[in-house]
Amino acid sequence: SQFFYWSSGTIAIAAVALAMRTIAEERQNRTLVLLNTSPVRDASIVAGKFLAALVFLVGLLALTLYMPLLIMVRGKISTEQVIVGYAGLLLLGAAVLAIGVFASALTRHQLVAVLIGAAITVVMYLFWPLSEKLDAPLKGVFAALAIHARHFRGFMTGTLHLRDVVYYLAVIYFFLLMAVKTMEAKRWN
C-alpha cells in the first residue's frame, strides 16, 4: 500500500506535466488553426490528445511494475492487490490528466497550463483535509469530491469499490467535457 501511495503522487505530477503540452502547445505554435479547419470535431481533438498522453502515462506505469513483482517474490502480496493498485494508479493518473488537458485548453502558454492544472489538482487533494474540519452536510460533500484520500485508499489496499471507479470516470468525463467546451468557445473568439 505504501508503494501505491507514493506512486500516486508521482503519477499525478507526471500527468500534469504531460498534459501541459496537449493543447497549449498547439495554440502557442499557431497550429491549432490547422486542427480547427480540418474535418475533425473538437471532441475528437481533445479525446485524441488525452488518449495519446494516457498511453504515455501507461508506459510510465509499466516501468514501475518491477517493484511489486520484487515484493511478490519475498513478501506477501497477491496478484489481485497489484492489479487493483495499478488500476487505481491508472484511474487517478487519467483523472489528473483530464484536469491538465482542461487547463491546457484554457491558455496558450504551457507554464500557465501546468500551473492551472496543478492548482486544480491540489485543491481537489485538499478537499479531504477541509472535509475533516467541516460539519455535516458540507463534510460529506467535500469528502466525496476529494480526488485522493477517500477514493484512492481502497486501491492502495487492493480493495475495488465501484463508487471509486465511477468517481474517477466522472472526473475524467467532466474535465474532458470542459476542455471541449472551452475549445468550442475559443474557436469563435
N, C-alpha and C positions, 0 to 999 in steps of 0.2 A: 504493500500500500504506500510505503514511503517513496518507492521508485515512481509510482504513478503520480503521487502528489507533486514531487519536484519536476517531473517531466511535464506536468500540466502547465506550469509557469513558463517553461522553455518553449513549449508548443504555442502558447498564447503570444509570446514575444515574437516567435518566428512567423506566426500567422499575420500579425500586424505589420511586420516588416515586409512580408511577401505581398500583402495587399496594397501597399502604398503605391506601387508602380502600375497597378492594373489599369485604371482609367486616367489617373492624373498624368501619367507619362504620355498618354495619347493626346491629351489637351496641351501639355507643355510642348510636345514636338509638332503640334498642329496636324496630327494625323487622324484626329477624331472626325474631321470633316470627311475623310475617305470612308470611314465606317458609317457615318450618318448618311452618305449618299449611296451607299450600297443597298441592295435589296434585303437587308438584314434588320430585323427589329431590335429595338433597344434591349428587350428582354433576352434575346439571343446573344447579344454582345456581352451583357452582364453575366449570363449563365456561362458563356464560353470563358470569360476571364476568371470567373470563380472556379470553374472546374479545372482549368489549367493550373491555377495556384493550388487547388486541392490535391491534384496529382503530385505536385512537387512536395506538398506537405506530407502526403502519404509516403513518399520516398524518404523524407526525413524521419518519419516514424519507423520505417523499415530498418533504418540504420541503427535504431536503438533496440532492436529485437534481441540482440545478443545478451543483453543484461538479464532479462527474465529467464532466458534459456540457461544461463550460467547458474542462476538461483535454483532452477528446477533440478539441476544436476546434484547439488549439495543440500538444498533446502526443501522445505515442504510447501510447495505451491502447485496448484493444479493448472492444467491447461485451460480450463474454463475461466479461472481467475485472470489469466493472462489475456485471453480473448476479450473478456468483458472490460478489462482495464484498457486495452488498446481501442476498443470500440468507444469508450468514454473519451480517450485522448483524441480520437478522430472527430467525434461529435463536438467536443469543446473547441478543437482547432478549427473546425468548419464554421462554428458559430462566430468565433473571433475573426475568422477570415471574411465572413459576410459583413461583419461590422466594419472591417477595414476596406472592403470594396465599396460600401456605402460612403465611408469617409473619403475615399479616393474619387468618388463621383461628385463630391461636393466642391472640389478645388482643383486647380491646375498644378499646384506645387506639391511635390512628393513629401517634402518635410512637413508641410501643413497637414497633409493627409495622414501621415503617421502620427502626428500629434493629436489630431481629432480622433482617429481610431483608438489610440492608446487611452485618451481621456474617456471615451465612451466605455471602453473595456474596464478601466479602473473604477469608474462609477458603478458599473454592474458588479464588479468584485466587492465594492464597499457597501452594497445593499445589505449584505449579511450582517456585518457589524452594526450597521444602522438599525436593522431589524431587532437586534438584541437590546437596543436602548429604548425602543418604542413600545407602546401598549397596543393591545388588540384594538381594532382590526388592521391598523397600519403595519403592525408587526408581521402579520401573515402575508400581506401584500409585498412588502419589501423582501421578506424571506423567499417568497416564491419567485421574485424577479432576480435574485442573486445568481450570477452565472456559474459560480464555482462551489461554494461551501455546501449548499443544500443539494444541488443536483449532481455534483461530481463525486460526492462522498461514497455513494453506492458503487460506482465504477471502481473506485480505489480498492474497495474490499472485495470486489468480484461479485457484487450483487446487482442484478439488472432489474431496474424498475421502469415500467412503461412510461410513467409520468416524467421521468428524467429524459428519456428518448424523445418524447413528444415536446418537452420544453426546448431542447436543443434544436429540433427540427422547426419549431415555431420561431425561434430567434433567427435561424438561418433564413427562413421564408420572409419574415418581417423586414430584415435589413436588406435582403436582395430586392424585395419589392420596393423599398425606399430608394435603393440605388437606381432601379429602373425609372421610378417616378422622377427622381432628380435629373436623370439624363433626358427624359422626355421634356421636363420643364426647361432645361438648359438648351435644348435643341431650338426652342422658339425664341431664345434671347439673342 
